Amino acid sequence: MRLSPTLLLAAVLAGLACTASGAPLVVYTAKKIITMEPALPEATAVAVADGRIVAVGSLDSLKPWLAVSEVTIDHSLDDKVVMPGFIDPHVHPSLPAVLTQFPFLAPDDWSLPTGEFPGAKTPQAFEARLKELVAARTDTGVPFIAWGYHPLWHGQVYRPQLNAWFPDTPVMLWHRSFHELTGNDAALAMLGITEADTAGNHESDWAQGHFWENGLKAVLPKLPFLFEPARFGKGMANFLEMVHLGGVTTVLDMGTGVFGDPAGEIALVRQVTEGSQAPLRIIMTPIITDFLARGKTPAEAMAEIEQWRAGNSRRVMVQNHFKLMLDGAIFSGLAQMGPPGYLDGHEGLWMAPLPVTTEWARVFWNAGYQLHAHTNGDKSAAAFIDLLRTLQAEHPRVDHRFTLEHFAYSTEDQSRQLKALGAVVSANPYYHYLLSDIYGALWLGPDRGSQMVRLGSLERLGVPFALHSDNPMAPLSPLTLAWNATNRVTINGRASGIEERISLDAALRAITVDAAWIVGWENEIGSIRAGKRADFTVLEGDPYEVGAAGLDKIRVWGTVFEGELHPIAASAAP
């Protein structure tokens, strides 16, 4: 018996359907599906099975699948716009898990699962609000901690000033950078921190009660309550909700071990994430400074990483990413700036001696890891470029994707050098929004301040780049980051460095398909095509209709994670 072409096609498709998954199809229909696939840029229906995309198009074009499969058609997104699941390739899950245990008091406004925290842009506003928060303190078993202090906005508030304001109440300020802590006498006494704990540490000032970068190791071990299961679990739940509210389905952690216990940190993150069945995946990245602080060799570090990888799960995993640290925090003014340096003459900081960083980079490069390097100033960008040249000369690699993380300040020449070397960039455009005006006035000068995060040059040159929040350094909202990068409007409402704006399409690629390239998951996520994982972000508006100016006003309705629909209303805190 000879089958007709139509019946033959149906039989083949039926066989493929069974072979591919054996699972029934779910077809999501939408007002518009933005695929980020140039060959099929728009659609109105997408079929998924077993967590993967089976077909994309319209209900009409999906008829061959509908005819041979058990199908459920879900019309709940008919008035929505669907995009690939947003990707944030640089976050720190444990930081908001810790910091959201406390109130925020920063120069910028924050909207969190724990409440609304308006910014304080003057010393007077900061003092008044801090006193209000301390007066409302109820958790007397630990020091009062507020996150977000910055001296350029809030003045010099260190141990003597905190003692004057709060002579009997233990109070600590966590700097907006996260890389610094300050405490008053009562807080230091409560925690049992003594001057002997800071002996020989050049990144601490006992008289000022101020500890920064590597100096934090005198303080953080004295804060074990931060990781008590109930406290940390609640904070981690806050982070997971922030991810969902932002429409993010994949995050790349960029610093496992910042608190000195990477195995314990991974276990806590995995326990809360898996226990809640949160609709996202977290890829954890080991960091050089953790291993250096614990006196490990590169070989010992690799052995530990292999042990962590053995516990990989669907939602939390360790892969072949490794993070280097070049200069200090941009928020602390510790980025390494080339000539003419800082206006006030202060200097940046190297997080480790460059020869040490090079030694570690060489070992992980030769082992095939994808390297990422925290790099803020143009002097640090030059060090990144020199390091990549050295590695390529010694052990050439194709498609290495060595990633410059943050990209706070660089030069046009360095953009061309990054292109020539095949580097990629994961950038934080919020730096320009928050820092460019005040840094231009006080630290960098107006020309360099306005040119922070020069993404326009990368787009012109064709250097792949993604946008990240470095949460909590920026809100965990890819649409906000896309708005920052396309508009370049500062916290004061002033447009600056407009030649470095990027196009709307580049911004949307930088939170989807290009971010997937940075993460190394381009075959799995980042666009909507047959074969990829069924991760979608569901929007109430169309980015291409509202344009760049309206990106930050689009509401995220929910997400689809590996084929399962997760409306925000169903999980948002009351």
N, C-alpha and C positions, 0 to 999 in steps of 0.2 A: 504494500500500500504506500502510495506516494503522498506525503503531506503537502498542502498548499504552502506558499511562502509565508502567509500570515500565520497559519497554524504552526509551521516550523519555528518561526520567530517566537511565538508564544511558548512553545515547548522549551526552547533554549533558555528563554528568560526565566521560566519557571524553575528549570534546573539550576540556573545561576543563583536565583533567589534562595533556593534551599541550600546550595553549596556555600553561599556567602555568609548566611547568618542563621537560617532556619527560624528566624524571628518574624513576627508580623510587622508590617509597615505602619508607621505613623506619618501622615502627611500634614505638615503645617502650612496653612495658607496665610498670606499676608497682603496688606495693601501694596507693599513693595519690599523686595528682598535685595539688598545691596550686597553683591557677592564678593566684591574686590577681586574678581577674576575678569581680566580684560576680554576674554573670548565670549563671556556671557555675563555682562556686568549687572543685569537686573533680572529678576524673576518674581513670581508671585506664589510659588509653591515649592516646598522642599520635602522630600521623602527620607525618612530615617529608619534604621533598624539596627538593633544591637549597639546603639551608641554611635553609629556612623551614618554619614550621608550616603544614600543610595542613588538619588537622582535630584536634579534641580531643574526648574522650568516653570510650567504652568500645569494646571490640572489636565489640560488637553494633552500636553506633551508627555505627561506621566502615565497616560492610559496604558501603555504596554505593561508597566509594573502593576497598575491597579487591576489589570485583567488576570494576573497570575498569582496575586498575593492576597493574604488576609490583610485588609486595610482598615485603618481608622483615620478619618479625615477630621483634623482639629481646626475648627474655625475661630478659635478664641483670639487669634492674632489678625483677624481680617482687617482691622482698622489700624494696625501697627506697622512700623517699619523695622525690618529685621536686618541686622548686620552680623558679621562674624563675631564670635565672642571676643570682647576686648581683652587685651594682654597688657599687663604692667610688668616690664622686664627688670624692675629694680625696686623692691620693697624690703621691709624688715619686719616680718610678722611679730617678732618678740618685742619690738620697740613700742608699737601701739598697745600690745598686750600688757606692757608695763605702764606706759604713760597714761592710758585711759583709765587707770586706777585712780587718777588724780585730776584736778581741774586744769584746764589750759588757760594760760594768760600770756598771749603772744602779741606781736604787732598786728597780725592779720586775724580775721574772723575765722572761727572754726565751728562747723556744724557736725556733731558727732552723735552716735547712738546714746551717749551719756548726757547730751544736752547741747545748748547753744552757748558758745563762748566768744563774745565779741572782743575784738582786738583793742589793745591800748597802745596808742602811738606816741604818747608823751610820758615823761617821768611822773607828772602829777596824776595822770590817769592810771598809770601802773601802780603807784603807791596806794591810791584810794581803793582800787579793786583788790589788790593783794590783802589789804587790811580787812576788807569785807569777807574775803574767802577764808582767811585765817580765823576770823571771829565766828564763822559758821562751821568750823572744823568739829567733826564728831568722832573721828577715829583717833583716839588719843594714845593708842598703843604703838603708833609709828610716827615719825616726824611728818609734819605737814609738808607736802611737796607740790609745787606748781611748775608746769612746763611752759617754756616759751620766752623766757627773759632774754633780752638783747640790749647791750649797753648803748648802742647807737640810738635806739629809741627811748630806753628806759633809764639812762644815766648809770652812774657807777654804784651798783647795789651789791656789795660784798659783805663779808662777815661783820665789820664795824657797823655798817648801816642796818643790817638785819638785827644786830644786837640792840641797837637803839630803838628800832621799831617793835621788836619782839624779845624783850629781855628774858622772859620765862618760857616762851613757847618754842619748841624745836621747829625751825623753819628751814627748808632747803629750796633753792631755785635750780631747776634743770634748764640749762641754756637752750635756746631755740635750735641750736645745732645738734643737740643730744650729746655732743662731745665734751661738755663741761658741766660741773656741778659746784654749787656754792652752799655752804651751811653756816648757821650761826653757832654760838657757843653751846646752846641747849641741844641743838641737833647733833653736833659732834660728840657731846657727852653722852647723849642717849644711845648713839651708835657705837660708842667705845673707840672712836678714832682719836689717835694721839699723834703728836708731832713726830714721834719715832716711826710711825707708819709711813711718813713721807720722806724719810731720810734718804738722801742721794737721788731723789726723783726731781728732775729739773722741770717737770711739767705740773708742778703744784706750788701753791703759795699758802703756807700755813697761816700766816698773819691775816690774810684775806679770806681764809676758809675756802680757797678756790682750787679746784682740781680739774685738769683738762687732758684730753687725749690719753697718753699712756699713764698720766697721773691718776686717772680714774681707778687704776687697780688698787689704790689705797682705800677707796671708798666702796666700790661695788660689792666686794666680799662681805661688807658690813650691812648689806641690805638684803638678807636672805628672804625676808617677808615678801619681796616682790614676786617670788616664785612659789609661794605657798599654793597648793593646787587650787583652792577655791578662788584666790585672788587672781592668779595667772589665768585660770580657766575662764573666768568672767571677762578678763581683759582680752583674751584670745577670741572669745565670742564677739566682742566688740569689733575686733579686726575683721573677722569673717563677715560680719554684717556690713562693715564699710566696703569690703570687696564687692558684695552683692549689690549694694546701693549704687556703686559705680558702674555696674554692668560688666564687671571683670570676671572671667572664667579661668584664666591662667596667670599666675604670678611667679616671678623668678626672685626668690630671696637672694639678697646680696650681702651676706655676712653672717653665716651660721657660726656661732661661737663668740659673739661680741661680749657676752657676759662670762666667758671663761669655762663654760660647761657645754660644749657642742652636742655631745651625746644626749645629755639630759634635756637640752633645748629641743632637739629633734623629737625626742620621745614625748615631750609636752605638747609640741605643735601637732604631732601625729595623733596623740590621744584625743585632743579637743576636736581636731578637724574630722577625723574618722568617726568619732563618737556622735558628732552633730550631723554627719552626712552632708556637709556643706557643699554647695554646687561649684566647686573650683578644684584646681590642682595647684600644689605648691612645689616648686623645684628649689631645693635648698642648695646653697653654694658655700663651701668651706672658704675661710678667709685666712690670709697669711698671718695677720697680727695675732690671731688666736693661738696658732701653733708656735709663734715666736715667744709669746708670753708664757707658754707652757714648756719652753725649752726643747721643742721637738725638732728633729731633722726632717728634710723633705721626704726621705724614705719612710720615716715613722708616720708622717702626715698621710702619705698615700695609703699606708696599711690601715690607718684609722678610717679613712674615707671609704675604703673597701668594706669595712665592717658596717659602716652606716648604710651603705648601698644595699647590703643584704636584707635590710628591713624595708625596702621600698614597697609602697602600696599604690593603689590607684590614685590617691589624692595627695600623698606626700612622698617625695622621692629625692634622692641624691643622684646626680648624674656626673658628666665629665666637665663641669664648670669649676674654675678656681679663681678666686679674687685676690688681686694684689692691691696694696695701698701705697700710693705715691705721696701726694701732699696732704696737708691738713684740711679741716672743714672750711668750706666757703663761708658759712654763717659766722664762724669764729674769726674770720680774717686771717686764717692760717694757710690759705692757698699760696702756692709758690708763684709769685709774679715776677716776670722778667723786667728788664729796664723799661721804664723808670721806677719800678717798684711801687710801694704804697706812698700816698701823699704825706702821711705822718711819719714815715721812715721805719715803721715796724716791719718785721720780716715774717715770711711763712715758715712752714715746718715740713720736714720729711718724716713720714710715719715710720720709716725704717731706712737705714743707710742704703743708698742706691746699689752698691755692690751686693748687699745681702738680698735685696729685691731681685736683682738680676740672677743671682744663683738659684733662687727658688723658681723664678720664671723659667729658667732654662730647663730645670728638671721636669716641670709640669708640661712645658711646651713639647719637649722631646717625647713625653709619654702620650701626647695626642690630646691633652686637655684643651678646652677653649678657655683662654685667659680673659679676664676682665680686670681693668685697672681704674680704681678711684683716682680721678685726675681733674683738678679744678682750675689752676692758673695756667698761663701760657708757658711759664718756666717748667711746670710739671708736664704740660703737653709736649714740650720739647724732649723731656726725659722719656715720655711714653714712646715717642717717635724713634729716639735713639735705641731704646730697648727693643722695639720691633725690628729695626734694622739689624741689630746684633743677632737676634734670634734667627732671622731669615738667612743671614750670612753663614751662621754656624750649622743650621739644620733647616733647610728650606721646606716650607709647608704650603700646599695649595689649599685655598678656602679655609684659612685659619680662623677668621672672624675675631681676631683680637679686638676687644671692645673697649673703647674709651668711655668710661662712665662719668656722667655729670656734664662735662663740657661747659663749665661755667664761663671761662674766658680763654680765648685762643685767637690766633691771627688768621687772616686769609691765606697766607703762605702755608700755615700748618694744615689748613683744610686740604690744600693741594697735595701736601706730603702724605696725609692720611689716605687720600685717594690713590696715590702712586703705590703705597705699601699694602693696599687691600684691607685697611682697617675699617671697622664699623663703629658707630657711635650710638650710645644710649644716653639721651640728654634730658635734663630737667628744665623745661622752659619757664617754670614757676620762679626760678632764680631771677630772671629778668623782671617779672611782674613785681616781686617783693623787694628785691635788693638793688636794682639798677639805679634808682633815683638817689637813695641815701648813700650807696657806695660811690656813685659818681661824684657826689658832693664832698664826701669825707675821706674816701680811701683810694679811689681809682682815677678820679677826674671824669668829666662828663663824656669824653669821647669813648673811653674804655667801658665806663659804666653802661652807656646806652647800647654797646655792642655785645653785651653778655649773651651767651647761648646763640651764637651766630649760625642758626640752622639754615638760613637762606643760602649761604655759601655752599653748604653740603648739598642742598637740593640742586643748585646750579651745576655742581660738579658731578652729581650722581653718586655721592657717597651714601650707602645705606644707613639709615638712622631710625631709631625708635624714640618714643617719648615715655618717660617714667616719672613716678611721683616721689621715689625714694621715701615713701611714706614712713614716718610722719613729717618729712621735710616739705611735702606738698599734699594737698587733698588727694585721696585715692579716687580720683575722678578723671578718667581719660578724656572725656569731653571738655572738662575744664583745662586740661593740659593742651588739648588741640586748640582751644580758644586762645590760650596764652601764646602759642606758637604762631598762629595765623594773624593775630591782631597786634601783639606786642604793645599792650597798654599796661601801664604800671598801676600799682596800688593807689597812686594819687590821680589816676585817670589821665595820665599823660602818655601819648604815643611817642616811642623813641626807638631808634635803630630800625626804622621801618624797612630799610633795604634788606634786613635779615628776616622779614616775614616769610613764611612758607605758604604754599598754595593749600587750598582746602583738601584737595585730593592727597597731597603729600602728608598732611596732618592725619587724615583718616587711615592712610596706609601705615603711618607710624604707630598707630595703636591697634593694628590688626596684622596684616600680612607681612609688613616689614618688621614689626615686633616679633613675629614668629620666626623670622630669619635670624634675628639677634639671639633668640632663645635656642635656636637650632631645631625647632619643631615645625619647619615650613611644610613638611610632608603630612603633618597631622592636623594643624590648626591654622588660623589666620585668614582663611577665605572659605567661601561656601562652594564646594565642588564635590562631586561624587568621590567617595573614598576617604575623605577627611572625617575627623571626629565631629559629631553634631553639637558643636558649641556655638551658641548664638547670643547676641545681645538684642533685646527687644526695646524699641524706642517709641515714644509718643509722637515724635516729629522726625522729619526727613532732613538730615544735615545738608543735602544739596539744595533743598528748598529754602531753608533759613539762612544758609550761607555762613561764612566764617563769623560774622558778627553775632549770630544767634546760637552758636554751638553750646555755650554754657547755660542756655535756657532750656535745652531739650531735656525732658524727663525720661529717666530710665524706668521702663515698666517692669522689667524682669529679665531673666536669662533662661537659656536652655543649656543644660550641661550634659553632654553625652546623650542627647536625645530626650532628656527629662525636663519638663517645663517647671520653672521656679519663679512664679510671680513674686514681686517684692512685697506686695500687700500681705501675702501669706506668711511672711517671716519677719516683717518689720516689727521692731519693738513698739509697744503701745505708748 
